[in-house]
Amino acid sequence: MSENCITFSKEIPVRYSVDIAVLGGGIAGISAACAAAKMGKKVLIVDKMNCLGGNSTSGGVASFCGETSGQGEIFDEIIHRLEGFGAIAEYNPYPKYSKELKLSHNHEELFEQTKPRIFDLQFLISVFDKMISTYNIECLLHTRVVDAITTEGSVKQVVLAGQSGLEACSADMFIDCTGEADVVFHAGFGTMKGREEDNIQLPMSLMFFIRNLNDNKDITLIPEEYAERVHNKDELPMNTLWPNGPSGNAIKIKINGFDSTDTVSLSKAEIESRKKMLQVIDYYQRVEKRNWYFDHISPMIGIREGRRVIGDYILKVSDIQAGRKFKDAIAKGVYFIDALSPLSDKREMLMKMEDSQVPPYQIPYRSLLVKDAVNLLVAGRCFSADQLAMSSARVFTTTSMMGQAAGIAAALALQNNCTLRNLNVSELQKEITKKKGVLD
Ligand SMILES: Cc1cc2nc3c(=O)[nH]c(=O)nc-3n(C[C@H](O)[C@H](O)[C@H](O)COP(=O)(O)OP(=O)(O)OC[C@H]3O[C@@H](n4cnc5c(N)ncnc54)[C@H](O)[C@@H]3O)c2cc1C
């Protein structure tokens, strides 16, 4: 044992026992859990926040990018339920891949042109609550996966730290949708992060919200000790005024140089982002004379990239640029490679415009299979891909499709009494297609 370490042992109750445990309740996790429960499986979903949704709710990111139709019946249901609240923009098909689209736009125009569907995230929280209860999924909130117990490649239990203290959950199948690949990491399977050369991750962004005052009410300026004064917009971090569904405005600011998988670094990122937030607000109020009032901040900083899993196949940027098809395809992506440079807080991209647009491509089942693991799948932004391939596939639409596929795969394997690797992939694809997922 190295210095500065302790060992401790403690008996903890196995309070939960299910067919399929989904760890992480972002859009990938919700899609996986609902898909598995709809196939009759007993499912538990666990999230460290006070609501489900991950970046789409707690992270303040209120727009679905990519193609919003054909992602599968779970994503269709999410859209349909948001429509019931009048809380989502109309459908626009994702533009067809073309030379013109490829050459004539900068990233901001490209974002506009690809018509993300903006929604009201406050309603999305209730939509997710409703879906979980509709499909009888047990849901633990304020509960974090902190360890996993593994024997010969099989995860036996995950250790959860919730309000009651440490408890364990046993399951036949586990699906890691934590975004940070926490389960895979704690279980001792392979993960990677950041750029290949130096492991630096994509930047995070903080979403915060302003009210736009129409009257001429005086605004009290932010005290100088909280916001270092900036006189020129170029001195600010990249900041984007961002619509937040029908009800307000958000500002997104880029925060680079932190590691979302490290306790100290992530804590610093949150604190630094709030400092930058006040600086940005101060600039707009004081220099540009905008009559904006600070409304609220997202409960957590938006994390684009944590750990990524080493799977049976690592999806590569060259695969997606070539629009590669796979025999074991379980999802489809169309979104451009949206990779902000991690090296500065300014608007700099990792790829040239002309290279960032991609033709429709497929994601293979093998990139959801965790290398050397028997009963563990991954879905969402921590799936097995290189950094740039993930920068396209991480959008809500594609991650929901991956999640649904993972949920179906786990349920089918249990139903057929086979391992995840012996699963008949054409049966899986048939099921995905039957459930409104368009793979081609
Ligand atoms: C700033 C920003 C802007 C973006 N803009 C867009 C956009 O406009 N449109 C778009 O489609 N996509 C956008 N994306 C991408 C998209 O938000 C994500 O890639 C998407 O959230 C992926 O979903 P997920 O379920 O894989 O991960 P997440 O949304 O990150 O969900 C992971 C969940 O796991 C939980 N969790 C993590 N660790 C643990 C643990 N140990 N125990 C228990 N729970 C845990 C988290 O609380 C979270 O709920 C953006 C991302 C960011 C950060």
The ligand as an SDF file (V2000), in Angstrom:
LIG
                    3D

 53 58  0  0  0  0  0  0  0  0999 V2000
  -22.3170   23.0710  -22.6680 C   0  0  0  0  0  0  0  0  0  0  0  0
  -22.8480   21.9770  -23.5310 C   0  0  0  0  0  0  0  0  0  0  0  0
  -23.6550   22.2950  -24.6050 C   0  0  0  0  0  0  0  0  0  0  0  0
  -24.1930   21.2800  -25.3850 C   0  0  0  0  0  0  0  0  0  0  0  0
  -25.0630   21.6070  -26.3900 N   0  0  0  0  0  0  0  0  0  0  0  0
  -25.7970   20.6390  -26.9510 C   0  0  0  0  0  0  0  0  0  0  0  0
  -26.9090   20.9620  -27.7740 C   0  0  0  0  0  0  0  0  0  0  0  0
  -27.2280   22.1270  -27.9860 O   0  0  0  0  0  0  0  0  0  0  0  0
  -27.6410   19.9420  -28.2880 N   0  0  0  0  0  0  0  0  0  0  0  0
  -27.3200   18.6370  -28.0770 C   0  0  0  0  0  0  0  0  0  0  0  0
  -28.0140   17.7560  -28.5970 O   0  0  0  0  0  0  0  0  0  0  0  0
  -26.2710   18.2890  -27.2860 N   0  0  0  0  0  0  0  0  0  0  0  0
  -25.5240   19.2720  -26.7170 C   0  0  0  0  0  0  0  0  0  0  0  0
  -24.4880   18.9420  -25.8890 N   0  0  0  0  0  0  0  0  0  0  0  0
  -24.1190   17.5100  -25.7250 C   0  0  0  0  0  0  0  0  0  0  0  0
  -25.0430   16.8060  -24.7680 C   0  0  0  0  0  0  0  0  0  0  0  0
  -25.4340   17.6440  -23.7330 O   0  0  0  0  0  0  0  0  0  0  0  0
  -24.3900   15.6120  -24.0620 C   0  0  0  0  0  0  0  0  0  0  0  0
  -23.4380   14.9840  -24.7480 O   0  0  0  0  0  0  0  0  0  0  0  0
  -25.4890   14.6890  -23.5460 C   0  0  0  0  0  0  0  0  0  0  0  0
  -25.8390   15.2400  -22.3100 O   0  0  0  0  0  0  0  0  0  0  0  0
  -25.0940   13.2560  -23.4180 C   0  0  0  0  0  0  0  0  0  0  0  0
  -26.0260   12.5760  -22.6020 O   0  0  0  0  0  0  0  0  0  0  0  0
  -25.5320   11.5020  -21.5550 P   0  0  0  0  0  0  0  0  0  0  0  0
  -26.7620   10.9070  -20.9890 O   0  0  0  0  0  0  0  0  0  0  0  0
  -24.5230   10.6270  -22.2050 O   0  0  0  0  0  0  0  0  0  0  0  0
  -24.6910   12.3270  -20.4660 O   0  0  0  0  0  0  0  0  0  0  0  0
  -25.1260   13.3800  -19.3590 P   0  0  0  0  0  0  0  0  0  0  0  0
  -26.1680   14.2780  -19.8430 O   0  0  0  0  0  0  0  0  0  0  0  0
  -23.8650   13.9990  -18.8920 O   0  0  0  0  0  0  0  0  0  0  0  0
  -25.7400   12.4640  -18.2100 O   0  0  0  0  0  0  0  0  0  0  0  0
  -24.9430   11.7180  -17.3200 C   0  0  0  0  0  0  0  0  0  0  0  0
  -25.7320   11.5400  -16.0390 C   0  0  0  0  0  0  0  0  0  0  0  0
  -25.0220   10.6980  -15.1630 O   0  0  0  0  0  0  0  0  0  0  0  0
  -25.0530   11.2360  -13.8450 C   0  0  0  0  0  0  0  0  0  0  0  0
  -23.8510   10.7620  -13.1730 N   0  0  0  0  0  0  0  0  0  0  0  0
  -22.5700   11.0020  -13.4840 C   0  0  0  0  0  0  0  0  0  0  0  0
  -21.7410   10.3260  -12.6600 N   0  0  0  0  0  0  0  0  0  0  0  0
  -22.5250    9.6430  -11.8190 C   0  0  0  0  0  0  0  0  0  0  0  0
  -22.2480    8.7430  -10.7520 C   0  0  0  0  0  0  0  0  0  0  0  0
  -21.0130    8.3990  -10.3970 N   0  0  0  0  0  0  0  0  0  0  0  0
  -23.2980    8.2290  -10.0710 N   0  0  0  0  0  0  0  0  0  0  0  0
  -24.5860    8.5490  -10.4070 C   0  0  0  0  0  0  0  0  0  0  0  0
  -24.8760    9.3880  -11.4160 N   0  0  0  0  0  0  0  0  0  0  0  0
  -23.8730    9.9130  -12.1220 C   0  0  0  0  0  0  0  0  0  0  0  0
  -25.0900   12.7360  -14.0550 C   0  0  0  0  0  0  0  0  0  0  0  0
  -25.6420   13.4180  -12.9540 O   0  0  0  0  0  0  0  0  0  0  0  0
  -25.9540   12.8470  -15.3160 C   0  0  0  0  0  0  0  0  0  0  0  0
  -27.3220   12.9620  -14.9990 O   0  0  0  0  0  0  0  0  0  0  0  0
  -23.8930   19.9330  -25.1090 C   0  0  0  0  0  0  0  0  0  0  0  0
  -23.0640   19.6260  -24.0200 C   0  0  0  0  0  0  0  0  0  0  0  0
  -22.5550   20.6200  -23.2300 C   0  0  0  0  0  0  0  0  0  0  0  0
  -21.7310   20.2620  -22.0610 C   0  0  0  0  0  0  0  0  0  0  0  0
  1  2  1  0
  2  3  1  0
  2 52  2  0
  3  4  2  0
  4  5  1  0
  4 50  1  0
  5  6  2  0
  6  7  1  0
  6 13  1  0
  7  8  2  0
  7  9  1  0
  9 10  1  0
 10 11  2  0
 10 12  1  0
 12 13  2  0
 13 14  1  0
 14 15  1  0
 14 50  1  0
 15 16  1  0
 16 17  1  0
 16 18  1  0
 18 19  1  0
 18 20  1  0
 20 21  1  0
 20 22  1  0
 22 23  1  0
 23 24  1  0
 24 25  2  0
 24 26  1  0
 24 27  1  0
 27 28  1  0
 28 29  2  0
 28 30  1  0
 28 31  1  0
 31 32  1  0
 32 33  1  0
 33 34  1  0
 33 48  1  0
 34 35  1  0
 35 36  1  0
 35 46  1  0
 36 37  1  0
 36 45  1  0
 37 38  2  0
 38 39  1  0
 39 40  1  0
 39 45  2  0
 40 41  1  0
 40 42  2  0
 42 43  1  0
 43 44  2  0
 44 45  1  0
 46 47  1  0
 46 48  1  0
 48 49  1  0
 50 51  2  0
 51 52  1  0
 52 53  1  0
M  END
$$$$
